[in-house]
Each structure stands twice: as C-alpha cells, then as structure tokens.
Amino acid sequence: MSKSLSTSLIVRGILAFGVGIIAVAWPQVTVFALVILFTTLAIIGAGQEATWAFSSTTARPVIRHLLLGLIDAAAGVVALLWPAPTALVLVLIVASWAVVTGLFEFFAGFSRGELAGSRAQLILGGLVSIAFGVVLFARPDMGAITLALLFGMFNLIYGAWQFTLGVELRQTGKAAHSAAEMSTPPRNTSQPRVGTTAA
C-alpha cells in the first residue's frame, strides 16, 4: 500500500510542478486555460484521495480522504461548468479550495500514527495552502496574469512538497520492509536423519 501511495504522491507532485512551470512561464494565458489547468489538477487530486480512502484500513483516514476527494472534484467541476468564467469567479473558487484543503492537511498533521517528517510536511503544506487562499481572498479583483503567477508559484511549492512526501514515504516503506526481513529468523530447511546410530 505504501508503494502505491508514494507513487501517486510523486506523480501528483510532478504534475503540479509541471502546471506551475506552465503558469509561471506563460502568465498571459486566458482565464479558460487556467480553468482547464485547475480542473485537471483537482480531478487528479480527487481520484488520488478516493484511492487512498479505499486503501485505508481505519475509518478516520477514509472519511478525511473522501471529504478531500469530494472537495477536489466539486471545485474542479464548478470551475469547469461555470458559464463564461471570469478571473473573479476563478479566484473565489481556487481560494475556497485552497483554504479548505489546507485546513484538512494542517489538522491531518496532528493525527496519530504520522511520522515526524510526514507530520511536519503535512502541517507546512496545509499552512502554505491556507496562506495562498487567504491572499486570493484578500485580493479577489486581481487580473488573470496575477492569478496565473500566484497559481503557478503555489503549484511549484505544492508539487515539490508532494514529490518530497512521496519519496520519503517510499524510503520509509523500504526501510520498514528491510527491517521486517532482518527480524524474521531463517527457516531451518535441514531434515533430521532417521535411523542413524552411533558408531
């Protein structure tokens, strides 16, 4: 399970980083292009959260991942289906999404069973997401170019964070697997001889 989770985190990090590069390199993109980029990330995030939810063995992570998946999917669908989206509408949608998901990630960092590194990254990632949403709410009248630059920088940070979290999870899984193999006593395959007598 940890391998599949780490792979999805790494893939999501690479995609977010790629979107960030596109948004920063071409800030003159239209609002509709930003909608497509945001919707793509949101739908991918929803699928990832759903996968994590149904892979979990305890109830608390299931509920958290399902709620995050629904939030991702709803934000992406609303942004895509909104007739003639404007920069203001997109700013409000992205800001709401960033604050809500950031709060989920922040409080997930305080849940039991998280490793120290993962806990710190969840809290830091949640704070970055919340700060991004607060900035958007503070300036909802920003233009498409400013939104593209902010969206790009956020995805560069978010992508690097997801990628690092995925790599750390994979290394932790490998270390745990190696420790389990080393603690397993070797099986004795030699069979006792039958019918032998001392000379």
C-alpha positions as CSV (number, residue, x, y, z in Angstrom):
1,M,0.0,0.0,0.0
2,S,2.8,2.4,0.9
3,K,4.4,1.9,-2.5
4,S,1.2,2.8,-4.4
5,L,0.6,5.9,-2.1
6,S,4.2,7.1,-2.6
7,T,3.9,6.6,-6.4
8,S,0.6,8.6,-6.5
9,L,2.2,11.4,-4.4
10,I,5.2,11.5,-6.7
11,V,3.1,11.6,-9.9
12,R,0.8,14.3,-8.4
13,G,3.9,16.3,-7.4
14,I,5.4,16.1,-10.9
15,L,2.0,17.1,-12.5
16,A,1.6,20.1,-10.1
17,F,5.2,21.2,-10.7
18,G,4.6,21.0,-14.5
19,V,1.4,23.1,-14.2
20,G,3.3,25.6,-12.1
21,I,6.0,25.9,-14.7
22,I,3.4,26.5,-17.4
23,A,1.5,29.1,-15.4
24,V,4.7,31.0,-14.5
25,A,6.3,30.7,-17.9
26,W,3.2,31.9,-19.8
27,P,1.2,34.2,-17.4
28,Q,-0.7,35.7,-20.3
29,V,-2.8,32.6,-20.6
30,T,-6.6,33.1,-20.7
31,V,-8.9,32.5,-17.7
32,F,-10.3,29.5,-19.5
33,A,-6.8,28.0,-19.8
34,L,-6.4,28.5,-16.1
35,V,-9.7,26.8,-15.5
36,I,-8.5,23.8,-17.5
37,L,-5.3,23.6,-15.6
38,F,-7.0,23.9,-12.2
39,T,-9.7,21.4,-13.1
40,T,-7.1,18.9,-14.3
41,L,-5.3,19.1,-11.0
42,A,-8.5,19.0,-9.0
43,I,-9.8,15.9,-10.7
44,I,-6.5,14.1,-10.4
45,G,-6.4,15.0,-6.7
46,A,-10.0,13.7,-6.3
47,G,-9.0,10.4,-7.8
48,Q,-6.0,10.1,-5.6
49,E,-7.9,10.9,-2.5
50,A,-10.5,8.2,-3.4
51,T,-7.8,5.7,-4.0
52,W,-6.3,6.4,-0.6
53,A,-9.7,6.3,1.1
54,F,-10.5,2.8,-0.2
55,S,-6.9,1.6,0.6
56,S,-7.1,2.6,4.2
57,T,-7.7,0.1,7.0
58,T,-9.1,2.6,9.6
59,A,-12.2,4.8,9.5
60,R,-10.7,8.2,10.2
61,P,-8.4,8.4,7.1
62,V,-11.2,7.1,5.0
63,I,-13.6,9.9,5.9
64,R,-10.8,12.5,5.6
65,H,-9.7,11.3,2.1
66,L,-13.3,11.0,0.9
67,L,-14.1,14.6,2.0
68,L,-10.9,15.9,0.4
69,G,-11.8,14.0,-2.8
70,L,-15.3,15.4,-2.9
71,I,-13.9,18.9,-2.3
72,D,-11.4,18.5,-5.1
73,A,-14.0,17.1,-7.5
74,A,-16.6,19.8,-6.7
75,A,-14.1,22.6,-7.1
76,G,-12.9,21.2,-10.5
77,V,-16.5,20.7,-11.8
78,V,-17.7,24.1,-10.6
79,A,-14.8,25.8,-12.2
80,L,-15.3,23.9,-15.5
81,L,-19.1,24.2,-15.7
82,W,-19.4,27.8,-14.7
83,P,-20.7,29.7,-17.7
84,A,-18.2,32.2,-19.1
85,P,-15.8,32.1,-16.1
86,T,-14.2,35.3,-15.1
87,A,-11.0,35.9,-13.2
88,L,-13.1,36.9,-10.1
89,V,-15.1,33.7,-10.2
90,L,-11.9,31.6,-10.6
91,V,-10.1,33.4,-7.8
92,L,-13.0,32.7,-5.4
93,I,-13.2,29.0,-6.4
94,V,-9.4,28.5,-6.1
95,A,-9.2,30.5,-2.8
96,S,-12.0,28.4,-1.2
97,W,-10.4,25.2,-2.4
98,A,-7.0,26.2,-1.1
99,V,-8.3,27.2,2.4
100,V,-10.4,24.1,2.9
101,T,-7.9,21.6,1.7
102,G,-5.2,23.4,3.6
103,L,-7.2,23.1,6.8
104,F,-7.6,19.4,6.2
105,E,-3.9,18.9,5.6
106,F,-3.0,21.0,8.6
107,F,-5.1,19.0,11.1
108,A,-4.1,15.7,9.4
109,G,-0.5,16.5,10.6
110,F,-1.7,16.2,14.2
111,S,-3.3,12.8,13.7
112,R,-1.8,9.8,15.5
113,G,0.4,7.4,13.6
114,E,2.1,10.0,11.4
115,L,5.9,10.0,11.2
116,A,7.7,13.2,12.4
117,G,8.8,14.1,8.8
118,S,5.3,13.4,7.3
119,R,3.7,15.3,10.2
120,A,5.9,18.4,9.6
121,Q,5.3,18.3,5.9
122,L,1.5,18.0,6.3
123,I,1.4,20.9,8.7
124,L,3.7,23.1,6.5
125,G,1.8,22.1,3.3
126,G,-1.5,23.0,4.9
127,L,-0.2,26.4,6.1
128,V,1.1,27.2,2.6
129,S,-2.3,26.2,1.1
130,I,-4.2,28.3,3.6
131,A,-1.9,31.3,3.1
132,F,-2.4,31.0,-0.7
133,G,-6.2,31.0,-0.2
134,V,-6.1,34.0,2.2
135,V,-4.0,36.0,-0.3
136,L,-6.6,35.3,-3.0
137,F,-9.5,36.2,-0.8
138,A,-7.7,39.5,0.2
139,R,-7.3,40.5,-3.5
140,P,-10.3,38.9,-5.3
141,D,-10.2,41.6,-8.0
142,M,-6.7,40.6,-9.3
143,G,-6.4,40.0,-13.1
144,A,-5.7,36.8,-14.9
145,I,-2.0,37.4,-15.2
146,T,-1.5,38.0,-11.5
147,L,-3.7,34.9,-10.8
148,A,-1.6,32.8,-13.2
149,L,1.6,33.8,-11.5
150,L,0.3,33.1,-8.0
151,F,-1.3,29.8,-9.1
152,G,2.0,28.9,-10.8
153,M,4.1,29.6,-7.7
154,F,1.7,27.8,-5.5
155,N,1.9,24.7,-7.7
156,L,5.7,24.8,-7.8
157,I,5.7,24.7,-4.0
158,Y,2.9,22.2,-3.7
159,G,4.4,19.9,-6.4
160,A,7.8,19.9,-4.7
161,W,6.1,19.2,-1.4
162,Q,4.0,16.3,-2.8
163,F,7.1,14.8,-4.6
164,T,9.2,15.0,-1.4
165,L,6.5,13.4,0.7
166,G,6.1,10.6,-1.8
167,V,9.9,9.9,-1.9
168,E,10.0,10.0,1.9
169,L,7.1,7.6,2.2
170,R,8.7,5.2,-0.3
171,Q,12.0,5.3,1.6
172,T,10.2,4.7,4.9
173,G,8.3,1.7,3.3
174,K,11.6,0.2,2.1
175,A,13.3,0.7,5.5
176,A,10.3,-1.0,7.2
177,H,10.3,-3.9,4.7
178,S,14.1,-4.4,5.2
179,A,13.7,-4.3,9.0
180,A,10.9,-6.9,8.8
181,E,13.1,-9.2,6.7
182,M,16.1,-8.9,9.0
183,S,13.9,-9.6,12.1
184,T,12.5,-12.8,10.6
185,P,14.5,-15.8,11.7
186,P,15.9,-18.0,9.0
187,R,13.9,-21.2,8.4
188,N,15.8,-24.5,9.1
189,T,15.4,-26.5,5.9
190,S,17.6,-29.4,7.0
191,Q,15.8,-32.5,7.9
192,P,16.9,-34.8,10.8
193,R,18.4,-38.1,9.8
194,V,16.3,-41.1,10.7
195,G,17.7,-44.5,11.6
196,T,21.3,-43.4,12.2
197,T,23.2,-45.0,15.1
198,A,26.3,-44.0,16.8
199,A,29.4,-46.0,15.8
